[in-house]
């Protein structure tokens, strides 16, 4: 089987459009959250687009006039990943934002329970809040990621233990690759490991 690394085009989520009724009110709200105002763009009488980026995020939001035909308040289930949901909630409350109490979900289809997940499982603990139009946001605590996230073309890991585990998987896979191709030189292991980790995090087919 071929070991060639097939080219691909990265597709990175850049912007989510948020439908609002009162542009200035929305601008104040997201500014009060502590999000970075990237721009306030006006083109004639029919378009005004405002961009905010949450702290540490590589994706942004847009809202304004002529940005989206969706009904105001219809953006729901928007997730903000945090490393400590209680600290993140406290920070928003301190800024005057109305945020739900922290709750957790034991698994798919399970009802929400009060408080943070007792064992601090990733993807299990939440708090929620709405913007003035009712667009709904969740804070979701993630301390150890499942495969499926890349950032800037490179794999990212929630902890050194996650990275070590990924390197062990790459080393084992590279060992199998060497067995399948005994006649090849195998001094390209740094590039091979990097490709393996990036593909694994992106959920793409792994190199052989």
C-alpha positions in Angstrom: 0.0 0.0 0.0 1.2 3.5 -0.7 2.7 5.6 2.0 2.5 8.9 0.1 1.1 11.8 2.1 -1.8 13.0 0.0 -2.3 16.8 -0.2 -5.3 18.4 1.4 -6.8 21.8 1.7 -7.3 23.0 5.3 -10.9 24.2 6.2 -10.8 26.2 9.4 -13.9 27.6 11.0 -13.5 31.4 10.8 -16.8 33.1 11.7 -20.3 32.3 13.1 -23.0 34.8 12.2 -25.2 35.9 15.2 -28.6 37.4 14.4 -29.4 40.5 16.5 -32.0 43.2 16.6 -30.1 46.1 18.3 -26.6 46.3 17.0 -25.3 48.8 19.6 -26.8 46.7 22.4 -25.2 43.6 21.1 -21.9 45.4 20.7 -22.0 46.5 24.4 -22.9 43.0 25.5 -20.0 41.2 23.8 -17.6 44.0 24.7 -18.7 43.5 28.4 -17.9 39.8 28.0 -14.3 40.8 27.5 -14.2 39.7 23.9 -11.9 41.5 21.4 -13.5 43.9 19.0 -11.8 43.2 15.7 -13.7 45.6 13.5 -16.8 47.5 12.8 -17.3 47.6 9.1 -19.8 49.8 7.2 -20.6 49.6 3.5 -23.3 52.1 2.5 -26.7 52.0 4.1 -27.4 48.3 3.8 -24.4 46.7 5.6 -22.7 47.0 8.9 -20.7 44.1 10.2 -19.1 43.8 13.6 -16.6 41.1 14.5 -15.7 39.9 18.0 -13.3 37.1 19.0 -13.5 35.3 22.4 -10.3 35.2 24.4 -8.0 32.4 23.1 -10.3 31.5 20.2 -9.3 31.1 16.6 -12.9 31.7 15.5 -15.0 34.8 15.7 -18.6 36.0 15.5 -20.2 38.5 13.2 -23.4 40.4 13.7 -24.9 43.6 12.4 -27.0 44.8 9.5 -27.1 42.7 6.3 -25.0 39.9 8.0 -27.6 37.1 8.2 -31.3 36.6 7.4 -31.8 34.4 10.4 -34.3 35.6 13.0 -32.7 37.4 15.9 -32.1 35.0 18.9 -32.2 31.9 16.7 -28.5 31.1 17.2 -28.6 28.3 19.8 -26.1 25.8 21.2 -23.0 27.9 20.7 -20.1 26.4 22.7 -17.2 28.1 24.4 -14.6 25.6 25.7 -13.0 26.5 29.0 -10.6 24.7 31.3 -12.4 25.5 34.5 -16.2 26.1 34.1 -16.7 27.4 37.7 -13.9 30.0 37.3 -15.2 31.0 33.8 -18.8 31.4 35.2 -17.5 33.5 38.1 -15.6 35.7 35.8 -18.8 36.4 33.7 -20.9 37.0 36.8 -18.4 39.5 38.0 -18.8 41.3 34.7 -22.6 41.5 35.3 -23.6 38.7 32.9 -26.5 36.5 33.9 -25.2 32.9 33.8 -26.9 29.7 34.9 -25.5 27.6 37.7 -23.0 25.0 36.8 -24.5 21.6 35.8 -23.3 18.3 34.4 -24.6 15.6 32.2 -23.6 12.0 33.0 -23.9 10.9 29.4 -25.8 11.2 26.1 -29.5 11.3 26.8 -29.0 11.8 30.5 -30.8 14.6 32.4 -28.7 17.5 33.6 -27.6 17.4 37.3 -26.6 20.3 39.5 -22.9 21.1 39.9 -19.7 20.2 38.1 -19.1 16.6 37.1 -17.8 15.0 40.4 -14.9 13.3 38.5 -14.2 16.3 36.3 -14.8 14.4 33.1 -14.2 16.5 30.0 -17.2 17.5 28.0 -19.5 16.9 30.9 -19.8 20.1 32.9 -21.6 23.3 31.6 -23.0 26.7 32.4 -25.2 28.7 30.0 -26.1 32.2 29.2 -27.9 34.2 26.5 -27.1 37.5 24.8 -29.8 40.2 24.9 -31.6 38.7 21.8 -31.7 35.2 23.3 -28.8 33.7 21.2 -27.7 30.9 23.5 -24.2 30.1 24.7 -22.7 27.2 26.7 -19.5 27.2 28.7 -18.2 23.6 28.4 -15.3 22.4 30.6 -12.7 20.4 28.6 -9.4 19.5 30.3 -8.5 16.4 28.1 -9.5 16.4 24.4 -10.7 13.6 22.3 -8.9 13.3 18.9 -10.3 15.7 16.3 -8.9 19.2 16.9 -6.0 20.9 15.1 -5.0 24.5 15.5 -2.9 26.4 13.0 -2.1 23.2 11.1 -0.6 21.6 14.2 -2.1 19.1 16.6 -3.0 20.5 20.1 -3.3 18.7 23.3 -4.9 19.5 26.6 -2.0 18.1 28.7 1.5 16.7 28.5 0.0 13.3 29.3 -2.2 13.5 26.2 0.8 14.4 24.1 2.8 11.5 25.5 0.0 9.1 24.8 -0.3 10.4 21.2 3.5 10.1 20.7 3.3 6.5 21.9 0.5 5.7 19.4 2.6 7.4 16.6 5.7 5.4 17.7 3.8 2.1 17.6 2.3 3.0 14.2 5.7 3.9 12.8 7.1 0.6 14.0 4.4 -1.2 12.0 5.2 1.0 9.1 8.8 0.0 9.2 7.8 -3.7 9.3 5.6 -3.3 6.2 8.4 -1.5 4.4 11.7 -3.2 5.3 13.6 -2.0 2.3 13.0 1.7 2.9 15.1 4.2 4.8 13.3 5.3 7.9 15.1 8.4 8.9 12.1 10.6 8.3 10.4 9.7 11.6 10.0 13.4 12.8 8.0 14.2 9.6 6.1 10.9 9.8 5.2 11.5 13.5 4.0 15.0 12.7 1.9 13.8 9.9 0.4 11.0 12.0 -0.4 13.4 14.9 -2.0 16.0 12.7 -4.1 13.4 10.8 -5.2 11.8 14.0 -6.3 15.1 15.6 -8.1 16.1 12.4 -9.9 12.7 12.1 -8.4 12.0 8.7 -7.0 8.7 7.4 -3.8 7.8 9.2 -0.5 7.2 7.2 0.5 3.6 6.7 
